[in-house]
Each structure stands twice: as structure tokens, then as C-alpha cells.
Amino acid sequence: MKKEITIVGAGLVGSLLSIYLAKRGHKVKVYERRSDMRKEKVAAGRSINLALSDRGLLALEKVGLAAEIKKISIPMHGRFIHNLDGTTAFQPYGKEGQFINSVSRGELNKRLMDIAEENGVQILFNEKCTNLDWDKDVIEFENTAGKQHPTSRADIVFGADGAFSAARMQHQLRHDKFDYQQYYIDCGYKELTIPPNAEGEFAMEVNALHIWPRKDYMLIALPNLDKSFTCTLFFPFEGEASFSKLDTAEKVKAFFEKTFPDAVKLMPEYVNEFFNNPTSSLVTVKCFPWIREDKFALIGDAAHAIVPFFGQGMNCGFEDCRILDELIEKNGDDWKTILQQYQTLRKPDADAIADLAVNNFTEMRDRTADSKFLLQKKIEARLHEKYPDKWIPAYSQVTFSPNIRYSEALQRGLKQEAIMQEVMNMEGIEGKWESEDVERIVLEKLERR
Ligand SMILES: Cc1cc2nc3c(=O)[nH]c(=O)nc-3n(C[C@H](O)[C@H](O)[C@H](O)COP(=O)(O)OP(=O)(O)OC[C@H]3O[C@@H](n4cnc5c(N)ncnc54)[C@H](O)[C@@H]3O)c2cc1C
């Protein structure tokens, strides 16, 4: 039976979800707090560009959109490391032919909205969800453009309204045993720009994600289609080197020239941008339950906000949509079972990627500059090459193996990391890492654990 479905939030996940549900014949309305970004120049939200990887692409592929979105993406084949001494190094993300994709958040969101509407979805803008009342069976919105408040009813409501979800709050208020955890890391982020060079070309290698790892903080840069790069400085709020300490243009200049000397030459506006662009925080949200009977479910960041260091928040939200759709396929009209199974399957995976993402911060800002870590990556890449089914590096499991669940990737990754720590502690590993002996020891340990 076809349902009337309301989605709160026309962000990346709400828009994709609406396409999935419309393609199944449901009548879908999406209520979005902001104005229509396709008509007005509004900030598209957090981070200007994002890394789209295989999980996200698979979810797009299932509704026939992967090829179209790839057209507005730039492949990034690995990390391009900028060391403090001016040397650089390229670390491939995976095997030959494996890459992640830099895509503009705004362009992707706009395309998804267009496609949603082409599939019969109705998107209502300037509608901020304020109340979900199960007793009266109404959803209330406040019109942010000052129009009359619409109320709505629906058979099923999805809360896709992001990390600070109003739908989640309403769900929590009406649930007596709602678990909720939220924690901020002590770093925030700020976006800066590397424009095209004097010839109008990319100022650095285009097919890479650039990283300036500096132990307690880092700068990263992703390419844009207009040949610029969007840089993000992940930086402590407080402490010796921190946002709070860099409070004058002189201090910002002195710090950047000392810490990111090669980047500074490419960022003519960084001092102005530093003071004019917002400093934003990074939060992890875990909660449970995500659903209410056959009537309501949280999805995307509203269910599981994570920090961006694995580049998986959107990918995970897109995967939510794909898995939900597979459960609709399996269970037909039985929405109680669909939502129950959705929650059972996705909650452990969302928790796992949340933990993996926090851990990856240390790896990106600190370990990518460490020669021992680079050797470890080389050993793992070699093992993967020779034993592709037995040894898949954790990064590849998360990024290039959408058939491995995040929870499985976390477990396998921990096991492999423990083995690698033993290997890295072997005497003279630098000279014998390619030997059959090392290989045999690793395989034995893998069998035993
Ligand atoms: C710095 C940074 C970098 C990132 N990089 C990556 C990356 O490289 N790869 C990746 O996969 N992920 C990345 N992410 C994560 C990604 O941005 C999120 O996971 C993704 O945006 C989640 O999509 P969403 O639709 O669930 O939520 P959102 O994108 O937050 O969309 C929620 C929508 O709901 C609307 N809304 C909010 N409240 C209401 C309300 N009360 N009523 C109606 N509408 C409402 C909002 O206006 C918005 O349009 C990054 C995040 C950050 C912060």
C-alpha cells in the first residue's frame, strides 16, 4: 500500500531518501527549514566540498544517479602530504584505480533536489519543524518566511534534519527511555581558499586530498571544479596553538608562515578569511532508539552525527537510504518490521563509523607524517596486493568495500592493527619488511586471532 511520507530536512540524506521512496510509489513531502538553495545564494551548510566514496556511490547507483554525480566530482587517488620541511609525499588510498571523489556539497544537494522533484517529490522550503505530536497525529512547522504555519499529517515521518535534529528532540521528549550521547572534540574547523593560479589552473596536484599534518592539528585541501581548493584547518579551540590565541592579523600571519609555508604562498586571502569565516565545532551524536513503531525513524546525521575524519558522514547517511530500501523490498508493506530491522542493522554500524572517525583524526594529523607509519602502510598494501581476501587495510574496508559493514571493518581493523603493532616492533623491520618471513608471521597471527 502506498503511504504518505513526510521527511524533515532536504539536506543530502533527506533528498536522496525522498528519491528512493518516490521511486517506490509513495507520496513524499519534504519540509526544509532553509530557503531553496537553487534559487537564492544561501550557504549550503557545513563544508563546501565532501569526499564521496564507494558506499555513497553504491547508494546513488541503486537509484541510477552515480554516473551523473561522478560528472560533478573530481577523483582523489591518495593523500598528498606536505611536510613542514617543504618535502612532499604521495600516499595512494588503495590499489590502482581506487579513489575517492571531491564533490561540492551545494551542487550535489541541488542535483538531488532536482531529481527528487522530477520523481514527484514535493519540497516545501522555509518550513522549520517544531513539533511532532503522535497523540494528535500532526507535525507542526514554523514558516521562516513569515507565512502561515502549516501542519501536516503523514503515515510515516523521517527525521533527516541533521546533527542538531529537531525531529530527534521531539522523539526524545516523547520517549521515556531515550539514550542520548553527544560529545565535542577539542578541535574546531575553519575553511580557507586556494584560488586557481595566475594561469587559471589548479595551484597544486588536482587528483589528491592534500594534508599538512602538524601533530595536534592539520590543514587539508580538496579540489573544486572551478580549479580552486577548499582548505579546512582543523585546530584546537584552546591552548598554545589555538583559535583563541590567534586573535590578530599579525599572529595569524606569523603562525601560518611558520607552520604552512608552502600553502601560504597559494592563499592570498587567508588572513581575511581567517577572521571572516566562521569557526565551527565538531560533534559526535549517538542515540537510541532511532524509531517509533511503524511511524517514525531518524536517518543520516539526525541519527548518527560523526566527525569528518574518515569522510564518511554523508556516505553513511546514503548507505542508510540504500539499506532501508532493501528492507522495503524484502518486507513489502510491513513498516513495523522494516523500521525495526533498519534500526537493528544500522545502529551498530553507525556507532562503529563514529568511533573509527574519531580515531582517524590522530592518524591524519599526526601519523601521516611519521616514517614508521608510512612503512606500516606499505606493508599492509603489499599484504593486500598478495592476499586480497585475507588482508584488507582498515581504510580500504571503510572506503572501498561497501559490502563490508562498518561494524565488521572496525573489528577486523582492530585485529589487524594489533598484528601490525607486533610486526612494527620486530627488530630491523625496516630492512626485512618484504621478506617471506614477515609475511608468514602475519598470516599465522591472522589465523590465530
Ligand atoms: C567539516 C565537515 C566535513 C565533512 N566531510 C565529509 C566528507 O568528506 N564525506 C562525507 O561523507 N561526509 C562528510 N561530512 C559529513 C556530512 O556533511 C554529513 O554527514 C551530511 O551532511 C549529513 O547529511 P544529512 O542530510 O543527514 O544532514 P544535513 O546535511 O545537516 O542536512 C539536514 C537538513 O535539515 C534541515 N533542517 C534542520 N533542522 C530542520 C528543521 N527543524 N526543520 C526542517 N529542516 C531542518 C537543514 O537545513 C538541512 O538542509 C563532513 C562534515 C563536516 C562538518
The ligand as a Gaussian input file, in Angstrom:
#p B3LYP/6-31G(d) Opt

LIG

0 1
 C       33.798000      19.835000       8.049000
 C       32.985000      18.657000       7.595000
 C       33.474000      17.886000       6.556000
 C       32.760000      16.766000       6.127000
 N       33.280000      15.992000       5.149000
 C       32.634000      14.872000       4.757000
 C       33.163000      14.053000       3.722000
 O       34.239000      14.335000       3.171000
 N       32.471000      12.932000       3.368000
 C       31.301000      12.578000       3.972000
 O       30.738000      11.531000       3.617000
 N       30.776000      13.353000       4.946000
 C       31.395000      14.479000       5.352000
 N       30.857000      15.267000       6.324000
 C       29.600000      14.849000       6.951000
 C       28.395000      15.302000       6.129000
 O       28.430000      16.701000       5.991000
 C       27.101000      14.902000       6.840000
 O       27.164000      13.572000       7.266000
 C       25.913000      15.074000       5.898000
 O       25.764000      16.425000       5.559000
 C       24.646000      14.561000       6.581000
 O       23.545000      14.818000       5.772000
 P       22.105000      14.995000       6.420000
 O       21.192000      15.219000       5.279000
 O       21.858000      13.883000       7.366000
 O       22.229000      16.292000       7.333000
 P       22.448000      17.810000       6.861000
 O       23.364000      17.848000       5.691000
 O       22.831000      18.555000       8.083000
 O       21.020000      18.278000       6.360000
 C       19.968000      18.496000       7.273000
 C       18.925000      19.380000       6.612000
 O       17.852000      19.546000       7.516000
 C       17.477000      20.915000       7.575000
 N       16.868000      21.162000       8.883000
 C       17.499000      21.281000      10.084000
 N       16.602000      21.483000      11.061000
 C       15.382000      21.486000      10.468000
 C       14.051000      21.652000      10.973000
 N       13.804000      21.881000      12.269000
 N       13.028000      21.602000      10.087000
 C       13.249000      21.396000       8.768000
 N       14.501000      21.229000       8.235000
 C       15.544000      21.284000       9.088000
 C       18.775000      21.661000       7.347000
 O       18.546000      22.977000       6.910000
 C       19.453000      20.778000       6.296000
 O       19.091000      21.130000       4.991000
 C       31.545000      16.415000       6.771000
 C       31.047000      17.197000       7.809000
 C       31.771000      18.305000       8.216000
 C       31.230000      19.113000       9.356000

